[in-house]
């Protein structure tokens, strides 16, 4: 017998069991009273099927094709909720249908939970809310239903389902371990605030792959609560679209982030492509983002001004959320092999009291697709904060540069290529790279087109940088100034192995730079 025939027989056998009245391991929800007629409250019947499977030691609550209206369901350990192709669970908007908060699927302290199948969960958040410029008078509803909340669960699998229009966090996973989310589509309203995609909060061993997410808030966001880190997570092969941040670490950051690796993702139409917001004292270390494409928001004219003036393909920030907040830390952070399309530049900034340590940026291509005025630009807050010292809302955000890096110790930038249409550069002259308060830095392979003929805007700017090497760079014909250096704290700037002969001025130090601190080797 061929493997194909065996698989077919196995599938027929499973479906035959599913159609019967609850054998030991599979319980068809229709056998416990579900109608699937889009009118009846099928919540009690589906819950009965889940409970029957749990009572028998585990199994599958099978949902055949149909339309099932229901309120909150409590999932049990050892039980798989299987949504057949053509099955839709319609989420009730009635607060009385939710005994455990405001989540449709709820589990606490359960092991071995699975949600799978080609079916759909349809939420209640279809309409726009507080994202467009025309939404200024709207208020958040008093009761909003998210799709899933799991607390302290182990061995969680969510596979292949489609979720539409969650009205709050879609997948809220708190203090969970061994989480697999794969092949899932989350299609929320792009203009609805708080409609996050996947939120692992203080979770361990998280694998998210092959997902497609459109969200009115962050698509995938790692958070931490006090005393519980978020660590050992992989995100790969996803397509993401967010009016907020597509892939985010923070803002809830009371405990540490470790070993989080994102690769092979397509980020499109997002206000922030990749964001890190360390506000509550966390250490974020051993984090990498590789082999991704990023396109920032396509129609900034449609969103409110707070969003439109804080667009970043990459944004990293350390700050104190409140005056009494602890100061966080970021170290061993890598961005590599990224292709970016944006009208805005990257911003990575530590604090003067907490510099980012060991930052590596490698092989970045940035194509500017339209003009944008930085005069009202500010950093992306990404959450509620109060005014605190060293917040730097605009200090670095408005620097005329497409990659601005500030307050860093230990930096490598190897291969940055910025392509700007001539008409846009003529109106908004900007550096390819600007560094501010950076120590122990190696910069190589920096390229800006156009060269900037007739412009005093340098290709590279260094302000108060120390122990810095510029190497393996060449100046295009027509370059006026390749490297500008400023700041009284400048020290030990070395140029090694460059060809800057076609620039009118290879290096232009300001009067504030101490004598003898720039050398050519």
Buried (B, 14 or more C-beta within 10 A) or exposed (E): EEEEEEEEEEEEEBBEBBEEEBBEBBBBBBBBEBBBEEEBBBBBBBBBBBBBBBEBEBBBBBBBEBBBBBBBBBBBBBBBBBBBEBBBBBBBBEEEBBEEEBBBBBBBEBBBBBBBBBBBBBBBBEEBBBBBEEBEEBEEBEEBBBBBBBBBBBBBBBBBBBBBBBBBBBBBBBBBBBBBBBBBBBBBBBBBBBBBBBBBBBBBBBBBBBBBBBBBBBBBBBBBBEEBBBBBBBBBBBBBBBBBBBBBBBBBBBBBBBBBBBBBBBBBBBBBBBBBBBBBBBBBBBBBBBBBBBBBBBEBEBBBEEBBBBBBBBBBBBBBBEEEBBBBBBBBBBBBBBBBBBBBBBBBBBBEEBBBBBBBBBBBBBBBBEBBEBEEBBBBBBBEBEEBEBBBBBBBBBBBBBBBBBBBBBBBBBBBBBBBBEEBBBEBBBBBBBBBBBBBBBBBBBBBBBBBEEBEBBBBBBBBBBBBBBBBBBBBEBBBBBBBBBBEBBBBBBBBEBEBEBBBBBBBBEEEBEEEBBEEE
